[in-house]
């Protein structure tokens, strides 16, 4: 295993040397729970490259997908090329800029799936915590699009503020997915309202997708149902009211 660090003990990215397309870190697998709600994205936005784990995986498993990646540091892209097998692929377009700036200049309805893993050495990049960022990310989503954000649930991280601002940007439709045995929390912002029936209808697709991607989507679906029961009840009350 080869891993990337930004000057602290927190591991930013890891890669299996004998299988670079495998997702080594659990939080990256959990981020892709977003595929339960958008299983065939045509255009994907990655904010934060790291070692390129998500980019390698998606290029391998989704051959008809076009991927745009935004990374603030050219040196991180260089490291991903040199040491983490990030491919030169015509479907991968990398922009060296700030994620918030990129979204501000992004046309509406540009992406089916957005995966945000934007960290520096001390935590989530400050711009990701602002409510303006989440309004812009929802505007950039295509109909039925999904945003997946990796958070650290540590005392020093402002994840509750981020979740509050994200909930405002997505009209309350934000699902929480804790990463098992880790301090990460994945937040999924949806462009549509879900019901308990929607979750039930995802059971069979989750089983099929587990075979396609090699990820435990049925387990992720059960975890989403378990950790978001209160949200489902609140949305049902709003509908009935």
C-alpha positions as CSV (number, residue, x, y, z in Angstrom):
1,X,0.0,0.0,0.0
2,X,1.2,3.5,-0.9
3,X,-0.3,6.4,1.1
4,X,-0.4,10.2,0.8
5,X,-0.1,12.6,3.8
6,X,-0.2,16.4,4.0
7,X,2.2,16.8,6.9
8,X,0.0,15.3,9.6
9,X,-0.9,11.7,10.7
10,X,-4.2,11.9,8.8
11,X,-4.0,9.7,5.7
12,X,-5.3,11.6,2.6
13,X,-5.2,8.7,0.1
14,X,-4.0,5.1,-0.2
15,X,-3.5,2.8,-3.1
16,X,-3.0,-1.0,-3.5
17,X,0.1,-1.3,-5.5
18,X,-1.1,-4.6,-7.0
19,X,-4.5,-3.2,-7.9
20,X,-4.6,0.6,-8.3
21,X,-8.3,0.7,-9.2
22,X,-9.4,-0.8,-5.8
23,X,-10.7,1.6,-3.2
24,X,-8.5,1.0,-0.2
25,X,-9.9,3.5,2.3
26,X,-13.5,2.9,3.6
27,X,-14.6,6.5,3.3
28,X,-14.0,6.5,-0.5
29,X,-16.3,3.4,-0.8
30,X,-18.9,5.2,1.3
31,X,-18.7,8.3,-0.8
32,X,-19.9,6.2,-3.8
33,X,-23.1,5.4,-2.0
34,X,-24.2,8.3,-4.1
35,X,-24.4,5.9,-7.0
36,X,-27.5,4.3,-5.4
37,X,-29.4,7.4,-6.4
38,X,-27.6,8.1,-9.7
39,X,-26.3,4.8,-11.0
40,X,-25.3,5.9,-14.5
41,X,-23.7,9.4,-14.3
42,X,-22.5,10.8,-17.6
43,X,-20.7,13.8,-16.2
44,X,-18.9,13.7,-12.8
45,X,-17.2,16.5,-10.9
46,X,-14.5,15.7,-8.3
47,X,-13.4,18.5,-6.0
48,X,-10.2,17.5,-4.4
49,X,-7.9,15.0,-6.1
50,X,-5.6,13.6,-3.4
51,X,-3.9,10.4,-4.8
52,X,-6.7,10.0,-7.4
53,X,-8.4,7.0,-5.9
54,X,-11.9,8.0,-7.0
55,X,-10.8,9.1,-10.4
56,X,-9.0,5.8,-11.1
57,X,-12.0,3.8,-9.9
58,X,-14.6,5.7,-11.9
59,X,-12.5,5.7,-15.1
60,X,-12.2,1.9,-14.7
61,X,-15.8,1.1,-13.9
62,X,-17.7,3.8,-15.9
63,X,-16.2,3.8,-19.4
64,X,-18.8,6.2,-20.8
65,X,-18.3,8.8,-18.1
66,X,-16.6,12.2,-18.5
67,X,-14.8,13.3,-15.3
68,X,-13.8,16.9,-14.4
69,X,-11.5,17.2,-11.4
70,X,-10.7,20.5,-9.5
71,X,-7.6,20.6,-7.4
72,X,-6.1,23.7,-5.8
73,X,-2.5,22.5,-5.9
74,X,-0.6,21.6,-9.0
75,X,1.9,19.7,-6.8
76,X,-0.9,17.2,-5.7
77,X,-1.7,16.5,-9.4
78,X,2.0,15.9,-10.0
79,X,2.2,13.5,-7.0
80,X,-0.8,11.6,-8.2
81,X,0.7,11.2,-11.7
82,X,4.2,10.1,-10.4
83,X,3.3,7.9,-7.5
84,X,-0.4,7.0,-7.6
85,X,-0.9,5.8,-11.2
86,X,-3.3,8.6,-12.1
87,X,-3.8,8.0,-15.9
88,X,-3.5,10.3,-18.8
89,X,-7.0,9.8,-20.0
90,X,-9.0,11.9,-22.5
91,X,-12.1,11.5,-20.2
92,X,-10.3,13.1,-17.3
93,X,-10.1,16.9,-17.3
94,X,-8.1,18.6,-14.4
95,X,-8.4,22.2,-13.4
96,X,-6.0,23.9,-11.0
97,X,-8.3,26.2,-9.1
98,X,-10.5,26.6,-6.0
99,X,-13.6,24.4,-5.9
100,X,-15.9,27.3,-4.9
101,X,-14.5,29.5,-7.7
102,X,-15.1,26.7,-10.2
103,X,-18.7,26.2,-9.1
104,X,-19.4,30.0,-9.2
105,X,-18.5,29.9,-12.9
106,X,-20.1,26.6,-13.7
107,X,-23.2,26.5,-16.0
108,X,-26.4,25.2,-14.3
109,X,-27.2,21.5,-14.5
110,X,-23.6,20.5,-15.6
111,X,-23.0,17.4,-13.5
112,X,-24.9,14.2,-12.6
113,X,-22.6,13.4,-9.7
114,X,-20.3,15.5,-7.5
115,X,-17.8,14.0,-5.2
116,X,-16.2,16.5,-2.8
117,X,-13.2,15.5,-0.7
118,X,-11.5,18.8,-0.2
119,X,-9.0,18.8,2.7
120,X,-5.8,20.5,3.7
121,X,-3.5,19.4,6.6
122,X,-5.9,20.6,9.3
123,X,-9.4,19.7,8.0
124,X,-12.1,20.6,5.5
125,X,-11.2,23.4,3.2
126,X,-13.0,26.6,4.6
127,X,-14.9,27.4,1.4
128,X,-16.7,24.1,1.6
129,X,-18.3,25.1,4.9
130,X,-20.1,28.2,3.4
131,X,-23.8,28.0,2.5
132,X,-22.9,29.8,-0.8
133,X,-20.9,26.8,-1.8
134,X,-23.8,24.4,-1.4
135,X,-26.3,26.6,-3.3
136,X,-23.8,26.7,-6.1
137,X,-23.3,22.9,-6.0
138,X,-27.0,22.3,-6.2
139,X,-27.3,24.7,-9.1
140,X,-24.6,22.8,-10.9
141,X,-26.4,19.5,-10.5
142,X,-28.4,18.0,-13.3
143,X,-32.0,16.9,-12.5
144,X,-31.8,13.9,-10.1
145,X,-28.1,14.6,-9.5
146,X,-26.3,13.8,-6.2
147,X,-23.5,15.5,-4.2
148,X,-21.4,13.4,-1.9
149,X,-19.1,15.1,0.6
150,X,-16.5,13.6,2.9
151,X,-16.3,15.0,6.4
152,X,-14.2,14.3,9.5
153,X,-16.4,13.9,12.6
154,X,-13.7,15.1,15.0
155,X,-14.1,17.8,17.7
156,X,-12.0,20.2,15.8
157,X,-13.9,19.9,12.5
158,X,-16.8,22.2,11.7
159,X,-18.9,19.4,10.2
160,X,-22.1,20.4,12.0
161,X,-21.9,23.9,10.5
162,X,-21.3,22.5,7.1
163,X,-24.2,20.1,7.4
164,X,-26.5,22.9,8.4
165,X,-25.4,25.0,5.5
166,X,-25.7,22.0,3.2
167,X,-29.2,21.3,4.4
168,X,-30.2,24.9,3.6
169,X,-28.7,24.6,0.1
170,X,-30.5,21.3,-0.6
171,X,-33.8,22.2,1.1
172,X,-33.2,19.8,3.9
173,X,-32.7,16.8,1.6
174,X,-29.3,15.7,3.1
175,X,-28.6,12.1,4.1
176,X,-25.9,11.1,6.7
177,X,-23.8,8.0,6.2
178,X,-21.2,7.4,9.0
179,X,-18.2,5.4,7.8
180,X,-17.8,2.2,9.9
181,X,-14.9,2.2,12.4
182,X,-13.7,5.6,11.2
183,X,-14.1,9.2,12.1
184,X,-15.5,10.1,8.7
185,X,-19.1,11.1,7.9
186,X,-20.4,11.2,4.3
187,X,-23.1,13.7,3.6
188,X,-25.3,13.2,0.5
189,X,-27.2,16.1,-1.0
190,X,-30.0,15.1,-3.3
191,X,-31.9,17.1,-5.9
192,X,-35.2,15.2,-5.2
193,X,-37.2,14.2,-2.1
194,X,-36.9,10.6,-1.0
195,X,-39.5,8.4,0.8
196,X,-39.2,5.1,2.6
197,X,-40.7,3.5,-0.5
198,X,-37.9,4.9,-2.6
199,X,-35.4,3.1,-0.2
200,X,-37.3,-0.2,-0.6
201,X,-37.2,0.1,-4.3
202,X,-33.4,0.5,-4.2
203,X,-32.8,-2.9,-2.6
204,X,-32.7,-4.9,-5.9
205,X,-30.6,-2.3,-7.8
206,X,-28.2,-2.2,-4.8
207,X,-27.6,-6.0,-5.2
208,X,-27.0,-5.6,-8.9
209,X,-24.6,-2.7,-8.4
210,X,-22.7,-4.6,-5.8
211,X,-21.8,-7.1,-8.6
212,X,-21.0,-4.3,-11.1
213,X,-18.8,-2.2,-8.8
214,X,-17.5,-4.6,-6.2
215,X,-18.9,-2.4,-3.4
216,X,-21.3,-3.4,-0.6
217,X,-24.2,-1.2,-1.7
218,X,-26.8,-3.3,0.2
219,X,-25.0,-2.6,3.4
220,X,-24.7,1.1,2.6
221,X,-28.4,1.2,1.8
222,X,-29.3,-0.3,5.2
223,X,-27.0,2.1,7.0
224,X,-28.6,5.1,5.2
225,X,-32.1,3.9,6.2
226,X,-31.0,3.4,9.8
227,X,-29.2,6.8,10.2
228,X,-31.9,8.9,8.4
229,X,-35.1,7.6,9.8
230,X,-35.9,11.0,11.5
231,X,-35.4,12.8,8.2
232,X,-37.8,10.4,6.4
233,X,-40.4,10.9,9.1
234,X,-40.0,14.7,8.9
235,X,-40.4,14.7,5.1
236,X,-43.5,12.5,5.4
237,X,-45.0,14.9,7.9
238,X,-44.4,17.8,5.6
239,X,-46.1,16.0,2.7
240,X,-49.1,15.1,4.9
241,X,-49.3,18.6,6.3
